[in-house]
Amino acid sequence: MAASESQLRGVGWLLAAGVWMVGVVVGMGYLERYDRQAGPEAVVPSQETLGGELSPVRTGGNGEWQLKLFLHPHCPCSWASVAAWERLLERLSDGVVEAEVVWVRPPEADAGWEAGSLQERVSQMRGVRQWTDKGGGVANHYGVKTSGCLVIINKEGRVVYRGGLTVGRGRTGSFAVAESLARAIRQGGDFPAFPVYGCPLLTPPP
């Protein structure tokens, strides 16, 4: 009888271990799918004039490449986007690009909602201008829907890239996208397409 109970306990432990392993595999699979789930694709902006909120926007060429990174200040994925943004700028010579970070503030958010440690980090980057898009009018003008979307405008004032900077949601350590975009800017060639990984830009505050 004792041997039988011992055997049953052994079988029970094996079953429990099997269930645990299945749970781990399923959970890892879910996280991997989530990390690879891109945000909504950017759309081609309309030609409508949207008014006063577009005062910082220049549509004509100014002799420099313009890089505009649109961010949700409280999206966890924005940290990875900023790290990739920093790598991209490191690969480009001073004076080649005009770089700016656009913090998108939802209409229902209070003034100063975008302030925080991420904004402080960006403020430490040399040559990077940052400002707030109140209500998301500028993001809408450029057809941007997801935090982490980068818009690149060439010297002639034409949008040549509208896409992401990272290889997954919150993925740091791999800067393959930033390196590829830097090469395209330096060489003036065709830009590859990369999805945007991040939160919806106009996610309301909690």
SULPE-V84109 format. One record per pair of residues at least 12 apart in sequence whose C-alpha atoms are under 6 Angstrom apart, sorted by sequence separation. I is the first residue (numbers start at 0). J is the second residue. D is the distance in Angstrom with one decimal. If there is no record, write none. Layout:
i=[I:I]
j=[J:J]
d=[D:D]
//
This chain:
i=[149:164:149:164:148:149:148:99:101:103:106:168:98:99:100:101:102:103:104:105:167:99:101:102:104:163:65:162:163:63:64:65:66:67:68:69:70:71:103:162:163:63:67:68:162:72:148:147:146:145:146:145:145:146:145:144:80:71:70:69:70:69:69:68:68:67:67:53:66:80:66:65:65:64:64:64:79:87:63:79:83:62:76:79:76:60:83:87:60:44:60:105:44:59:44:58:105:43:42:41:41:41:38:76:74:71:35:34:34:37:38:37:38:37]
j=[161:176:162:177:162:163:163:127:129:131:134:196:127:128:129:130:131:132:133:134:196:129:131:132:134:193:96:193:194:95:96:97:98:99:100:101:102:103:135:194:195:96:100:101:195:113:195:197:197:197:198:198:199:200:200:200:147:146:146:146:147:147:148:148:149:149:150:137:150:164:151:151:152:152:153:154:169:177:154:170:174:154:168:171:169:154:177:181:155:140:156:201:141:156:142:156:203:142:142:142:143:144:145:197:198:200:167:167:168:194:195:195:196:196]
d=[5.6:5.6:5.5:5.9:5.2:5.9:5.0:5.3:5.8:5.9:4.3:5.0:5.2:4.5:4.6:5.4:4.7:4.8:5.1:4.9:5.8:5.3:5.7:5.9:5.5:5.5:5.6:5.5:5.1:5.8:4.5:4.8:4.8:5.1:4.8:4.8:5.1:5.8:5.6:5.5:3.9:5.3:5.8:5.9:5.5:5.4:5.8:5.9:5.0:5.9:5.4:5.7:4.6:5.1:5.0:5.7:5.6:5.2:4.5:5.9:5.3:5.7:5.5:6.0:4.5:5.7:5.1:5.8:5.9:6.0:4.7:5.8:5.0:5.7:4.8:5.1:5.1:4.9:5.0:5.9:5.9:4.9:5.6:5.3:4.2:5.1:5.9:5.9:4.2:5.5:3.9:5.0:5.0:4.6:4.7:5.6:6.0:5.6:4.6:5.3:5.0:5.9:5.7:5.4:5.9:5.4:5.1:5.2:4.6:6.0:5.7:5.5:5.5:4.7]
//
